[in-house]
Amino acid sequence: MKGILKLRSSGLSVVLLLLAMLTINNSEVNEDNIKNYLDSDCHSVANYIENNFSLFVEKYNESTEEDKLNASYIENKINVIIDESGTKCEGVFLDFNFDNGYALIGDDYNFYDFSTSGESPYKDIQSESFYYSTLSGYLYLKDDEYINVDALKNYSNDSLEDLTFESAYKGQTEAGCGHINDIAEYVKSRYGSGWKSSKNKSLSMSIGKYTTQDTLSCYTTNKIENDEIVSYTEGSCWFVSAYNVLQSLADSSGDYKKKVDTYKTDSKINSMPSLSDTTKYDAKVEETNIYSQYYDSNDNNISGILKTSTGNTSYKVRYRGTRTFPKLYTDVRKYVTSTYNKVNGGTVYNTSNIINQVGKQYGYNFKAKGTVLAGLYGSSGITAVNNNLPFVLCTSSVSNAGYGNHLMAGCGYQIYSKTSGWWIFKTTSYKYFYELRDGHSQGKVYLDLSALIGFGGIVLLDYSIFKY
């Protein structure tokens, strides 16, 4: 896609342009009377630009110090659905001739996108519906799914090259767009000043001991790194994330609980146990199929021995003994080990199945579904939370999240915005953040969804509500 988003005009340039060009019968147009000359809806503004395009170009080039606009006519005009932070409105996309740029116009004289160079992102795309998200960019309808014009945002697969990213910014513990524990500090460090928290919502989801893979693991796997033996947890993110979602549903209250109760299909079965309902769990007894992969009938470790060059030794896998877990987690673990006969290597599809099947044990039909499609669905966690539903986010080894192949429970979002312009003319930019339980930290962790590239997948509860 040649030249897409190579150059954007500033909000002030657009304001000056419209004020300068909207002159009718030689009357002076200013901030007090502009509405007398042109309706503020996107279609009126787009039609005026199309019918007076030479003036549009002339006045733009007079009012900007950026690269000049060399377009001579409107090559194509498309009606677009615009999604601005979850609010949908009409818009008009104008494709300037050849590769001389384009513009996306909303109501109230607002330009959502403007470029003086580059071909249309919709070039050569045939569709009955076009869509623009302030988070995901340009999309189009194909086979009942909205597909991003940027293929990198649609799928995560082995054909994508490994992405590189800068070192950690302030407010995050590791590089990438994840591991953020202080959004305000991160935003200022990465994006500069002027950004403010404009919208947020969170569902109740536990933090602390019983949310991490370490505290919920029955085994540790040892590896040799830099000639030292390093211990890792089970690789259980695919069902720990499912558990964190289920526990959040179990402990819901208020409007969140009212939403959860709508999925109760069998009132005769007790609801899911709360976090405080704990029990002892002996994996040697409860999951003999897993235990026997590492220990024989006499409890001798048969997993194999690692040895460093300095002589340090350790078994590859170690059993951590009888442990105390939340009751709901043991239900999840029993289902996983009996169904999949493993504790590592699961997928988004396995995760959605765990949520559905364990939910059914307690009389719920959550209708969860996992997908590796990104595009618009990458931002569906926001829609989920607005509908009082948690979700599971999956990043991939070819994403810049900093997690590799990893699944994390999501329960909220925060939106930061920055507005420039004057009077009714404005250009507002957004940065979107998911609130996650990433399975590593015992506290809240955030991910910069606006910066996420090479998206991996998502698990949504009640997939039927995600209509675009």
MONOR-V111614 format. One line per field, one symbol per residue. phi: phi as a letter, one per 20 degrees, with the letter a starting at -180 (. if undefined). psi: psi as a letter, one per 40 degrees, with the letter a starting at -180 (. if undefined). burial: 1 if it has 16 or more other ideal C-beta (glycine too) atoms within 10 Angstrom, else 0. Layout:
# MONOR-V111614
phi: ???
psi: ???
burial: ???
This chain:
# MONOR-V111614
phi: .fmflfbdffffffffffffeedclmffdcfecgffdbfefffffffffffcfffgfffffedceegfedfcaeebccfcedddlnedbebcdddffldeoabcddfmldeebbceboegfegmddbebdbcdfeenecbeblmcedffegfeecdbfffffedbfffefncebfoddledbfgfffffednenecfdabbcdfbfcogeddfffdedccdececlmcedecffmegfdffffgffffffefbmfffgfgffefdcffegffffffedbecdffefcffegffccefemefdfoddbefenfcaffcceenfcdcfgffffffffffeedlaccnecffffffffffffffdndcelfbdbefdlfffefgfffffelcfbcdddcfdddfndmfbdcfdcabcddcbdcpblfebcddccdceecdendeedfcccfffefcmgerbddelgfeedc
psi: hhehfdhiiidddddddddddfhhfeihhaededeeehieidddddddddefddddddddddeieaiiheieihdihhhihhhhfehiiiihhhhiibffaiihhaiffhhdihheiiiheehehhiehiihhedeahiihhfeihhhdhddedihieehihiiiiiiiieidiiaeafhegddddddddeaieiihdiihiihhiiadfeiddeeieiihiihhffihhhiaefeddedddddddddddeiibdddddddeehegeehiiiiidegiiihhddddgddddeediaeefhheeihihieeehiiidhhheahihiidddddddddddddefieifiiddddddddddddddefigefihiiehbbdedeeddddddefhiihhhiieeifdeeahihihieiiihiihhiahbehihhiihhhihigeedieahiihgddehifidiihhigeeegh.
burial: 000100011110111111111100000010000100010011001101100010111011001100001010011001011111110010111111001111111110111111111111111000000111111111110000011111001111000100000001101100011111001001110110001000000011110001111111111111000000100011111111111111111111000100110010000000111010010010100110011001100000001000000000011111100000111111111011100101100111011111111110011101111111111111111111100111111111111111101111111111111100100011111111111111110001111111111111111111100101
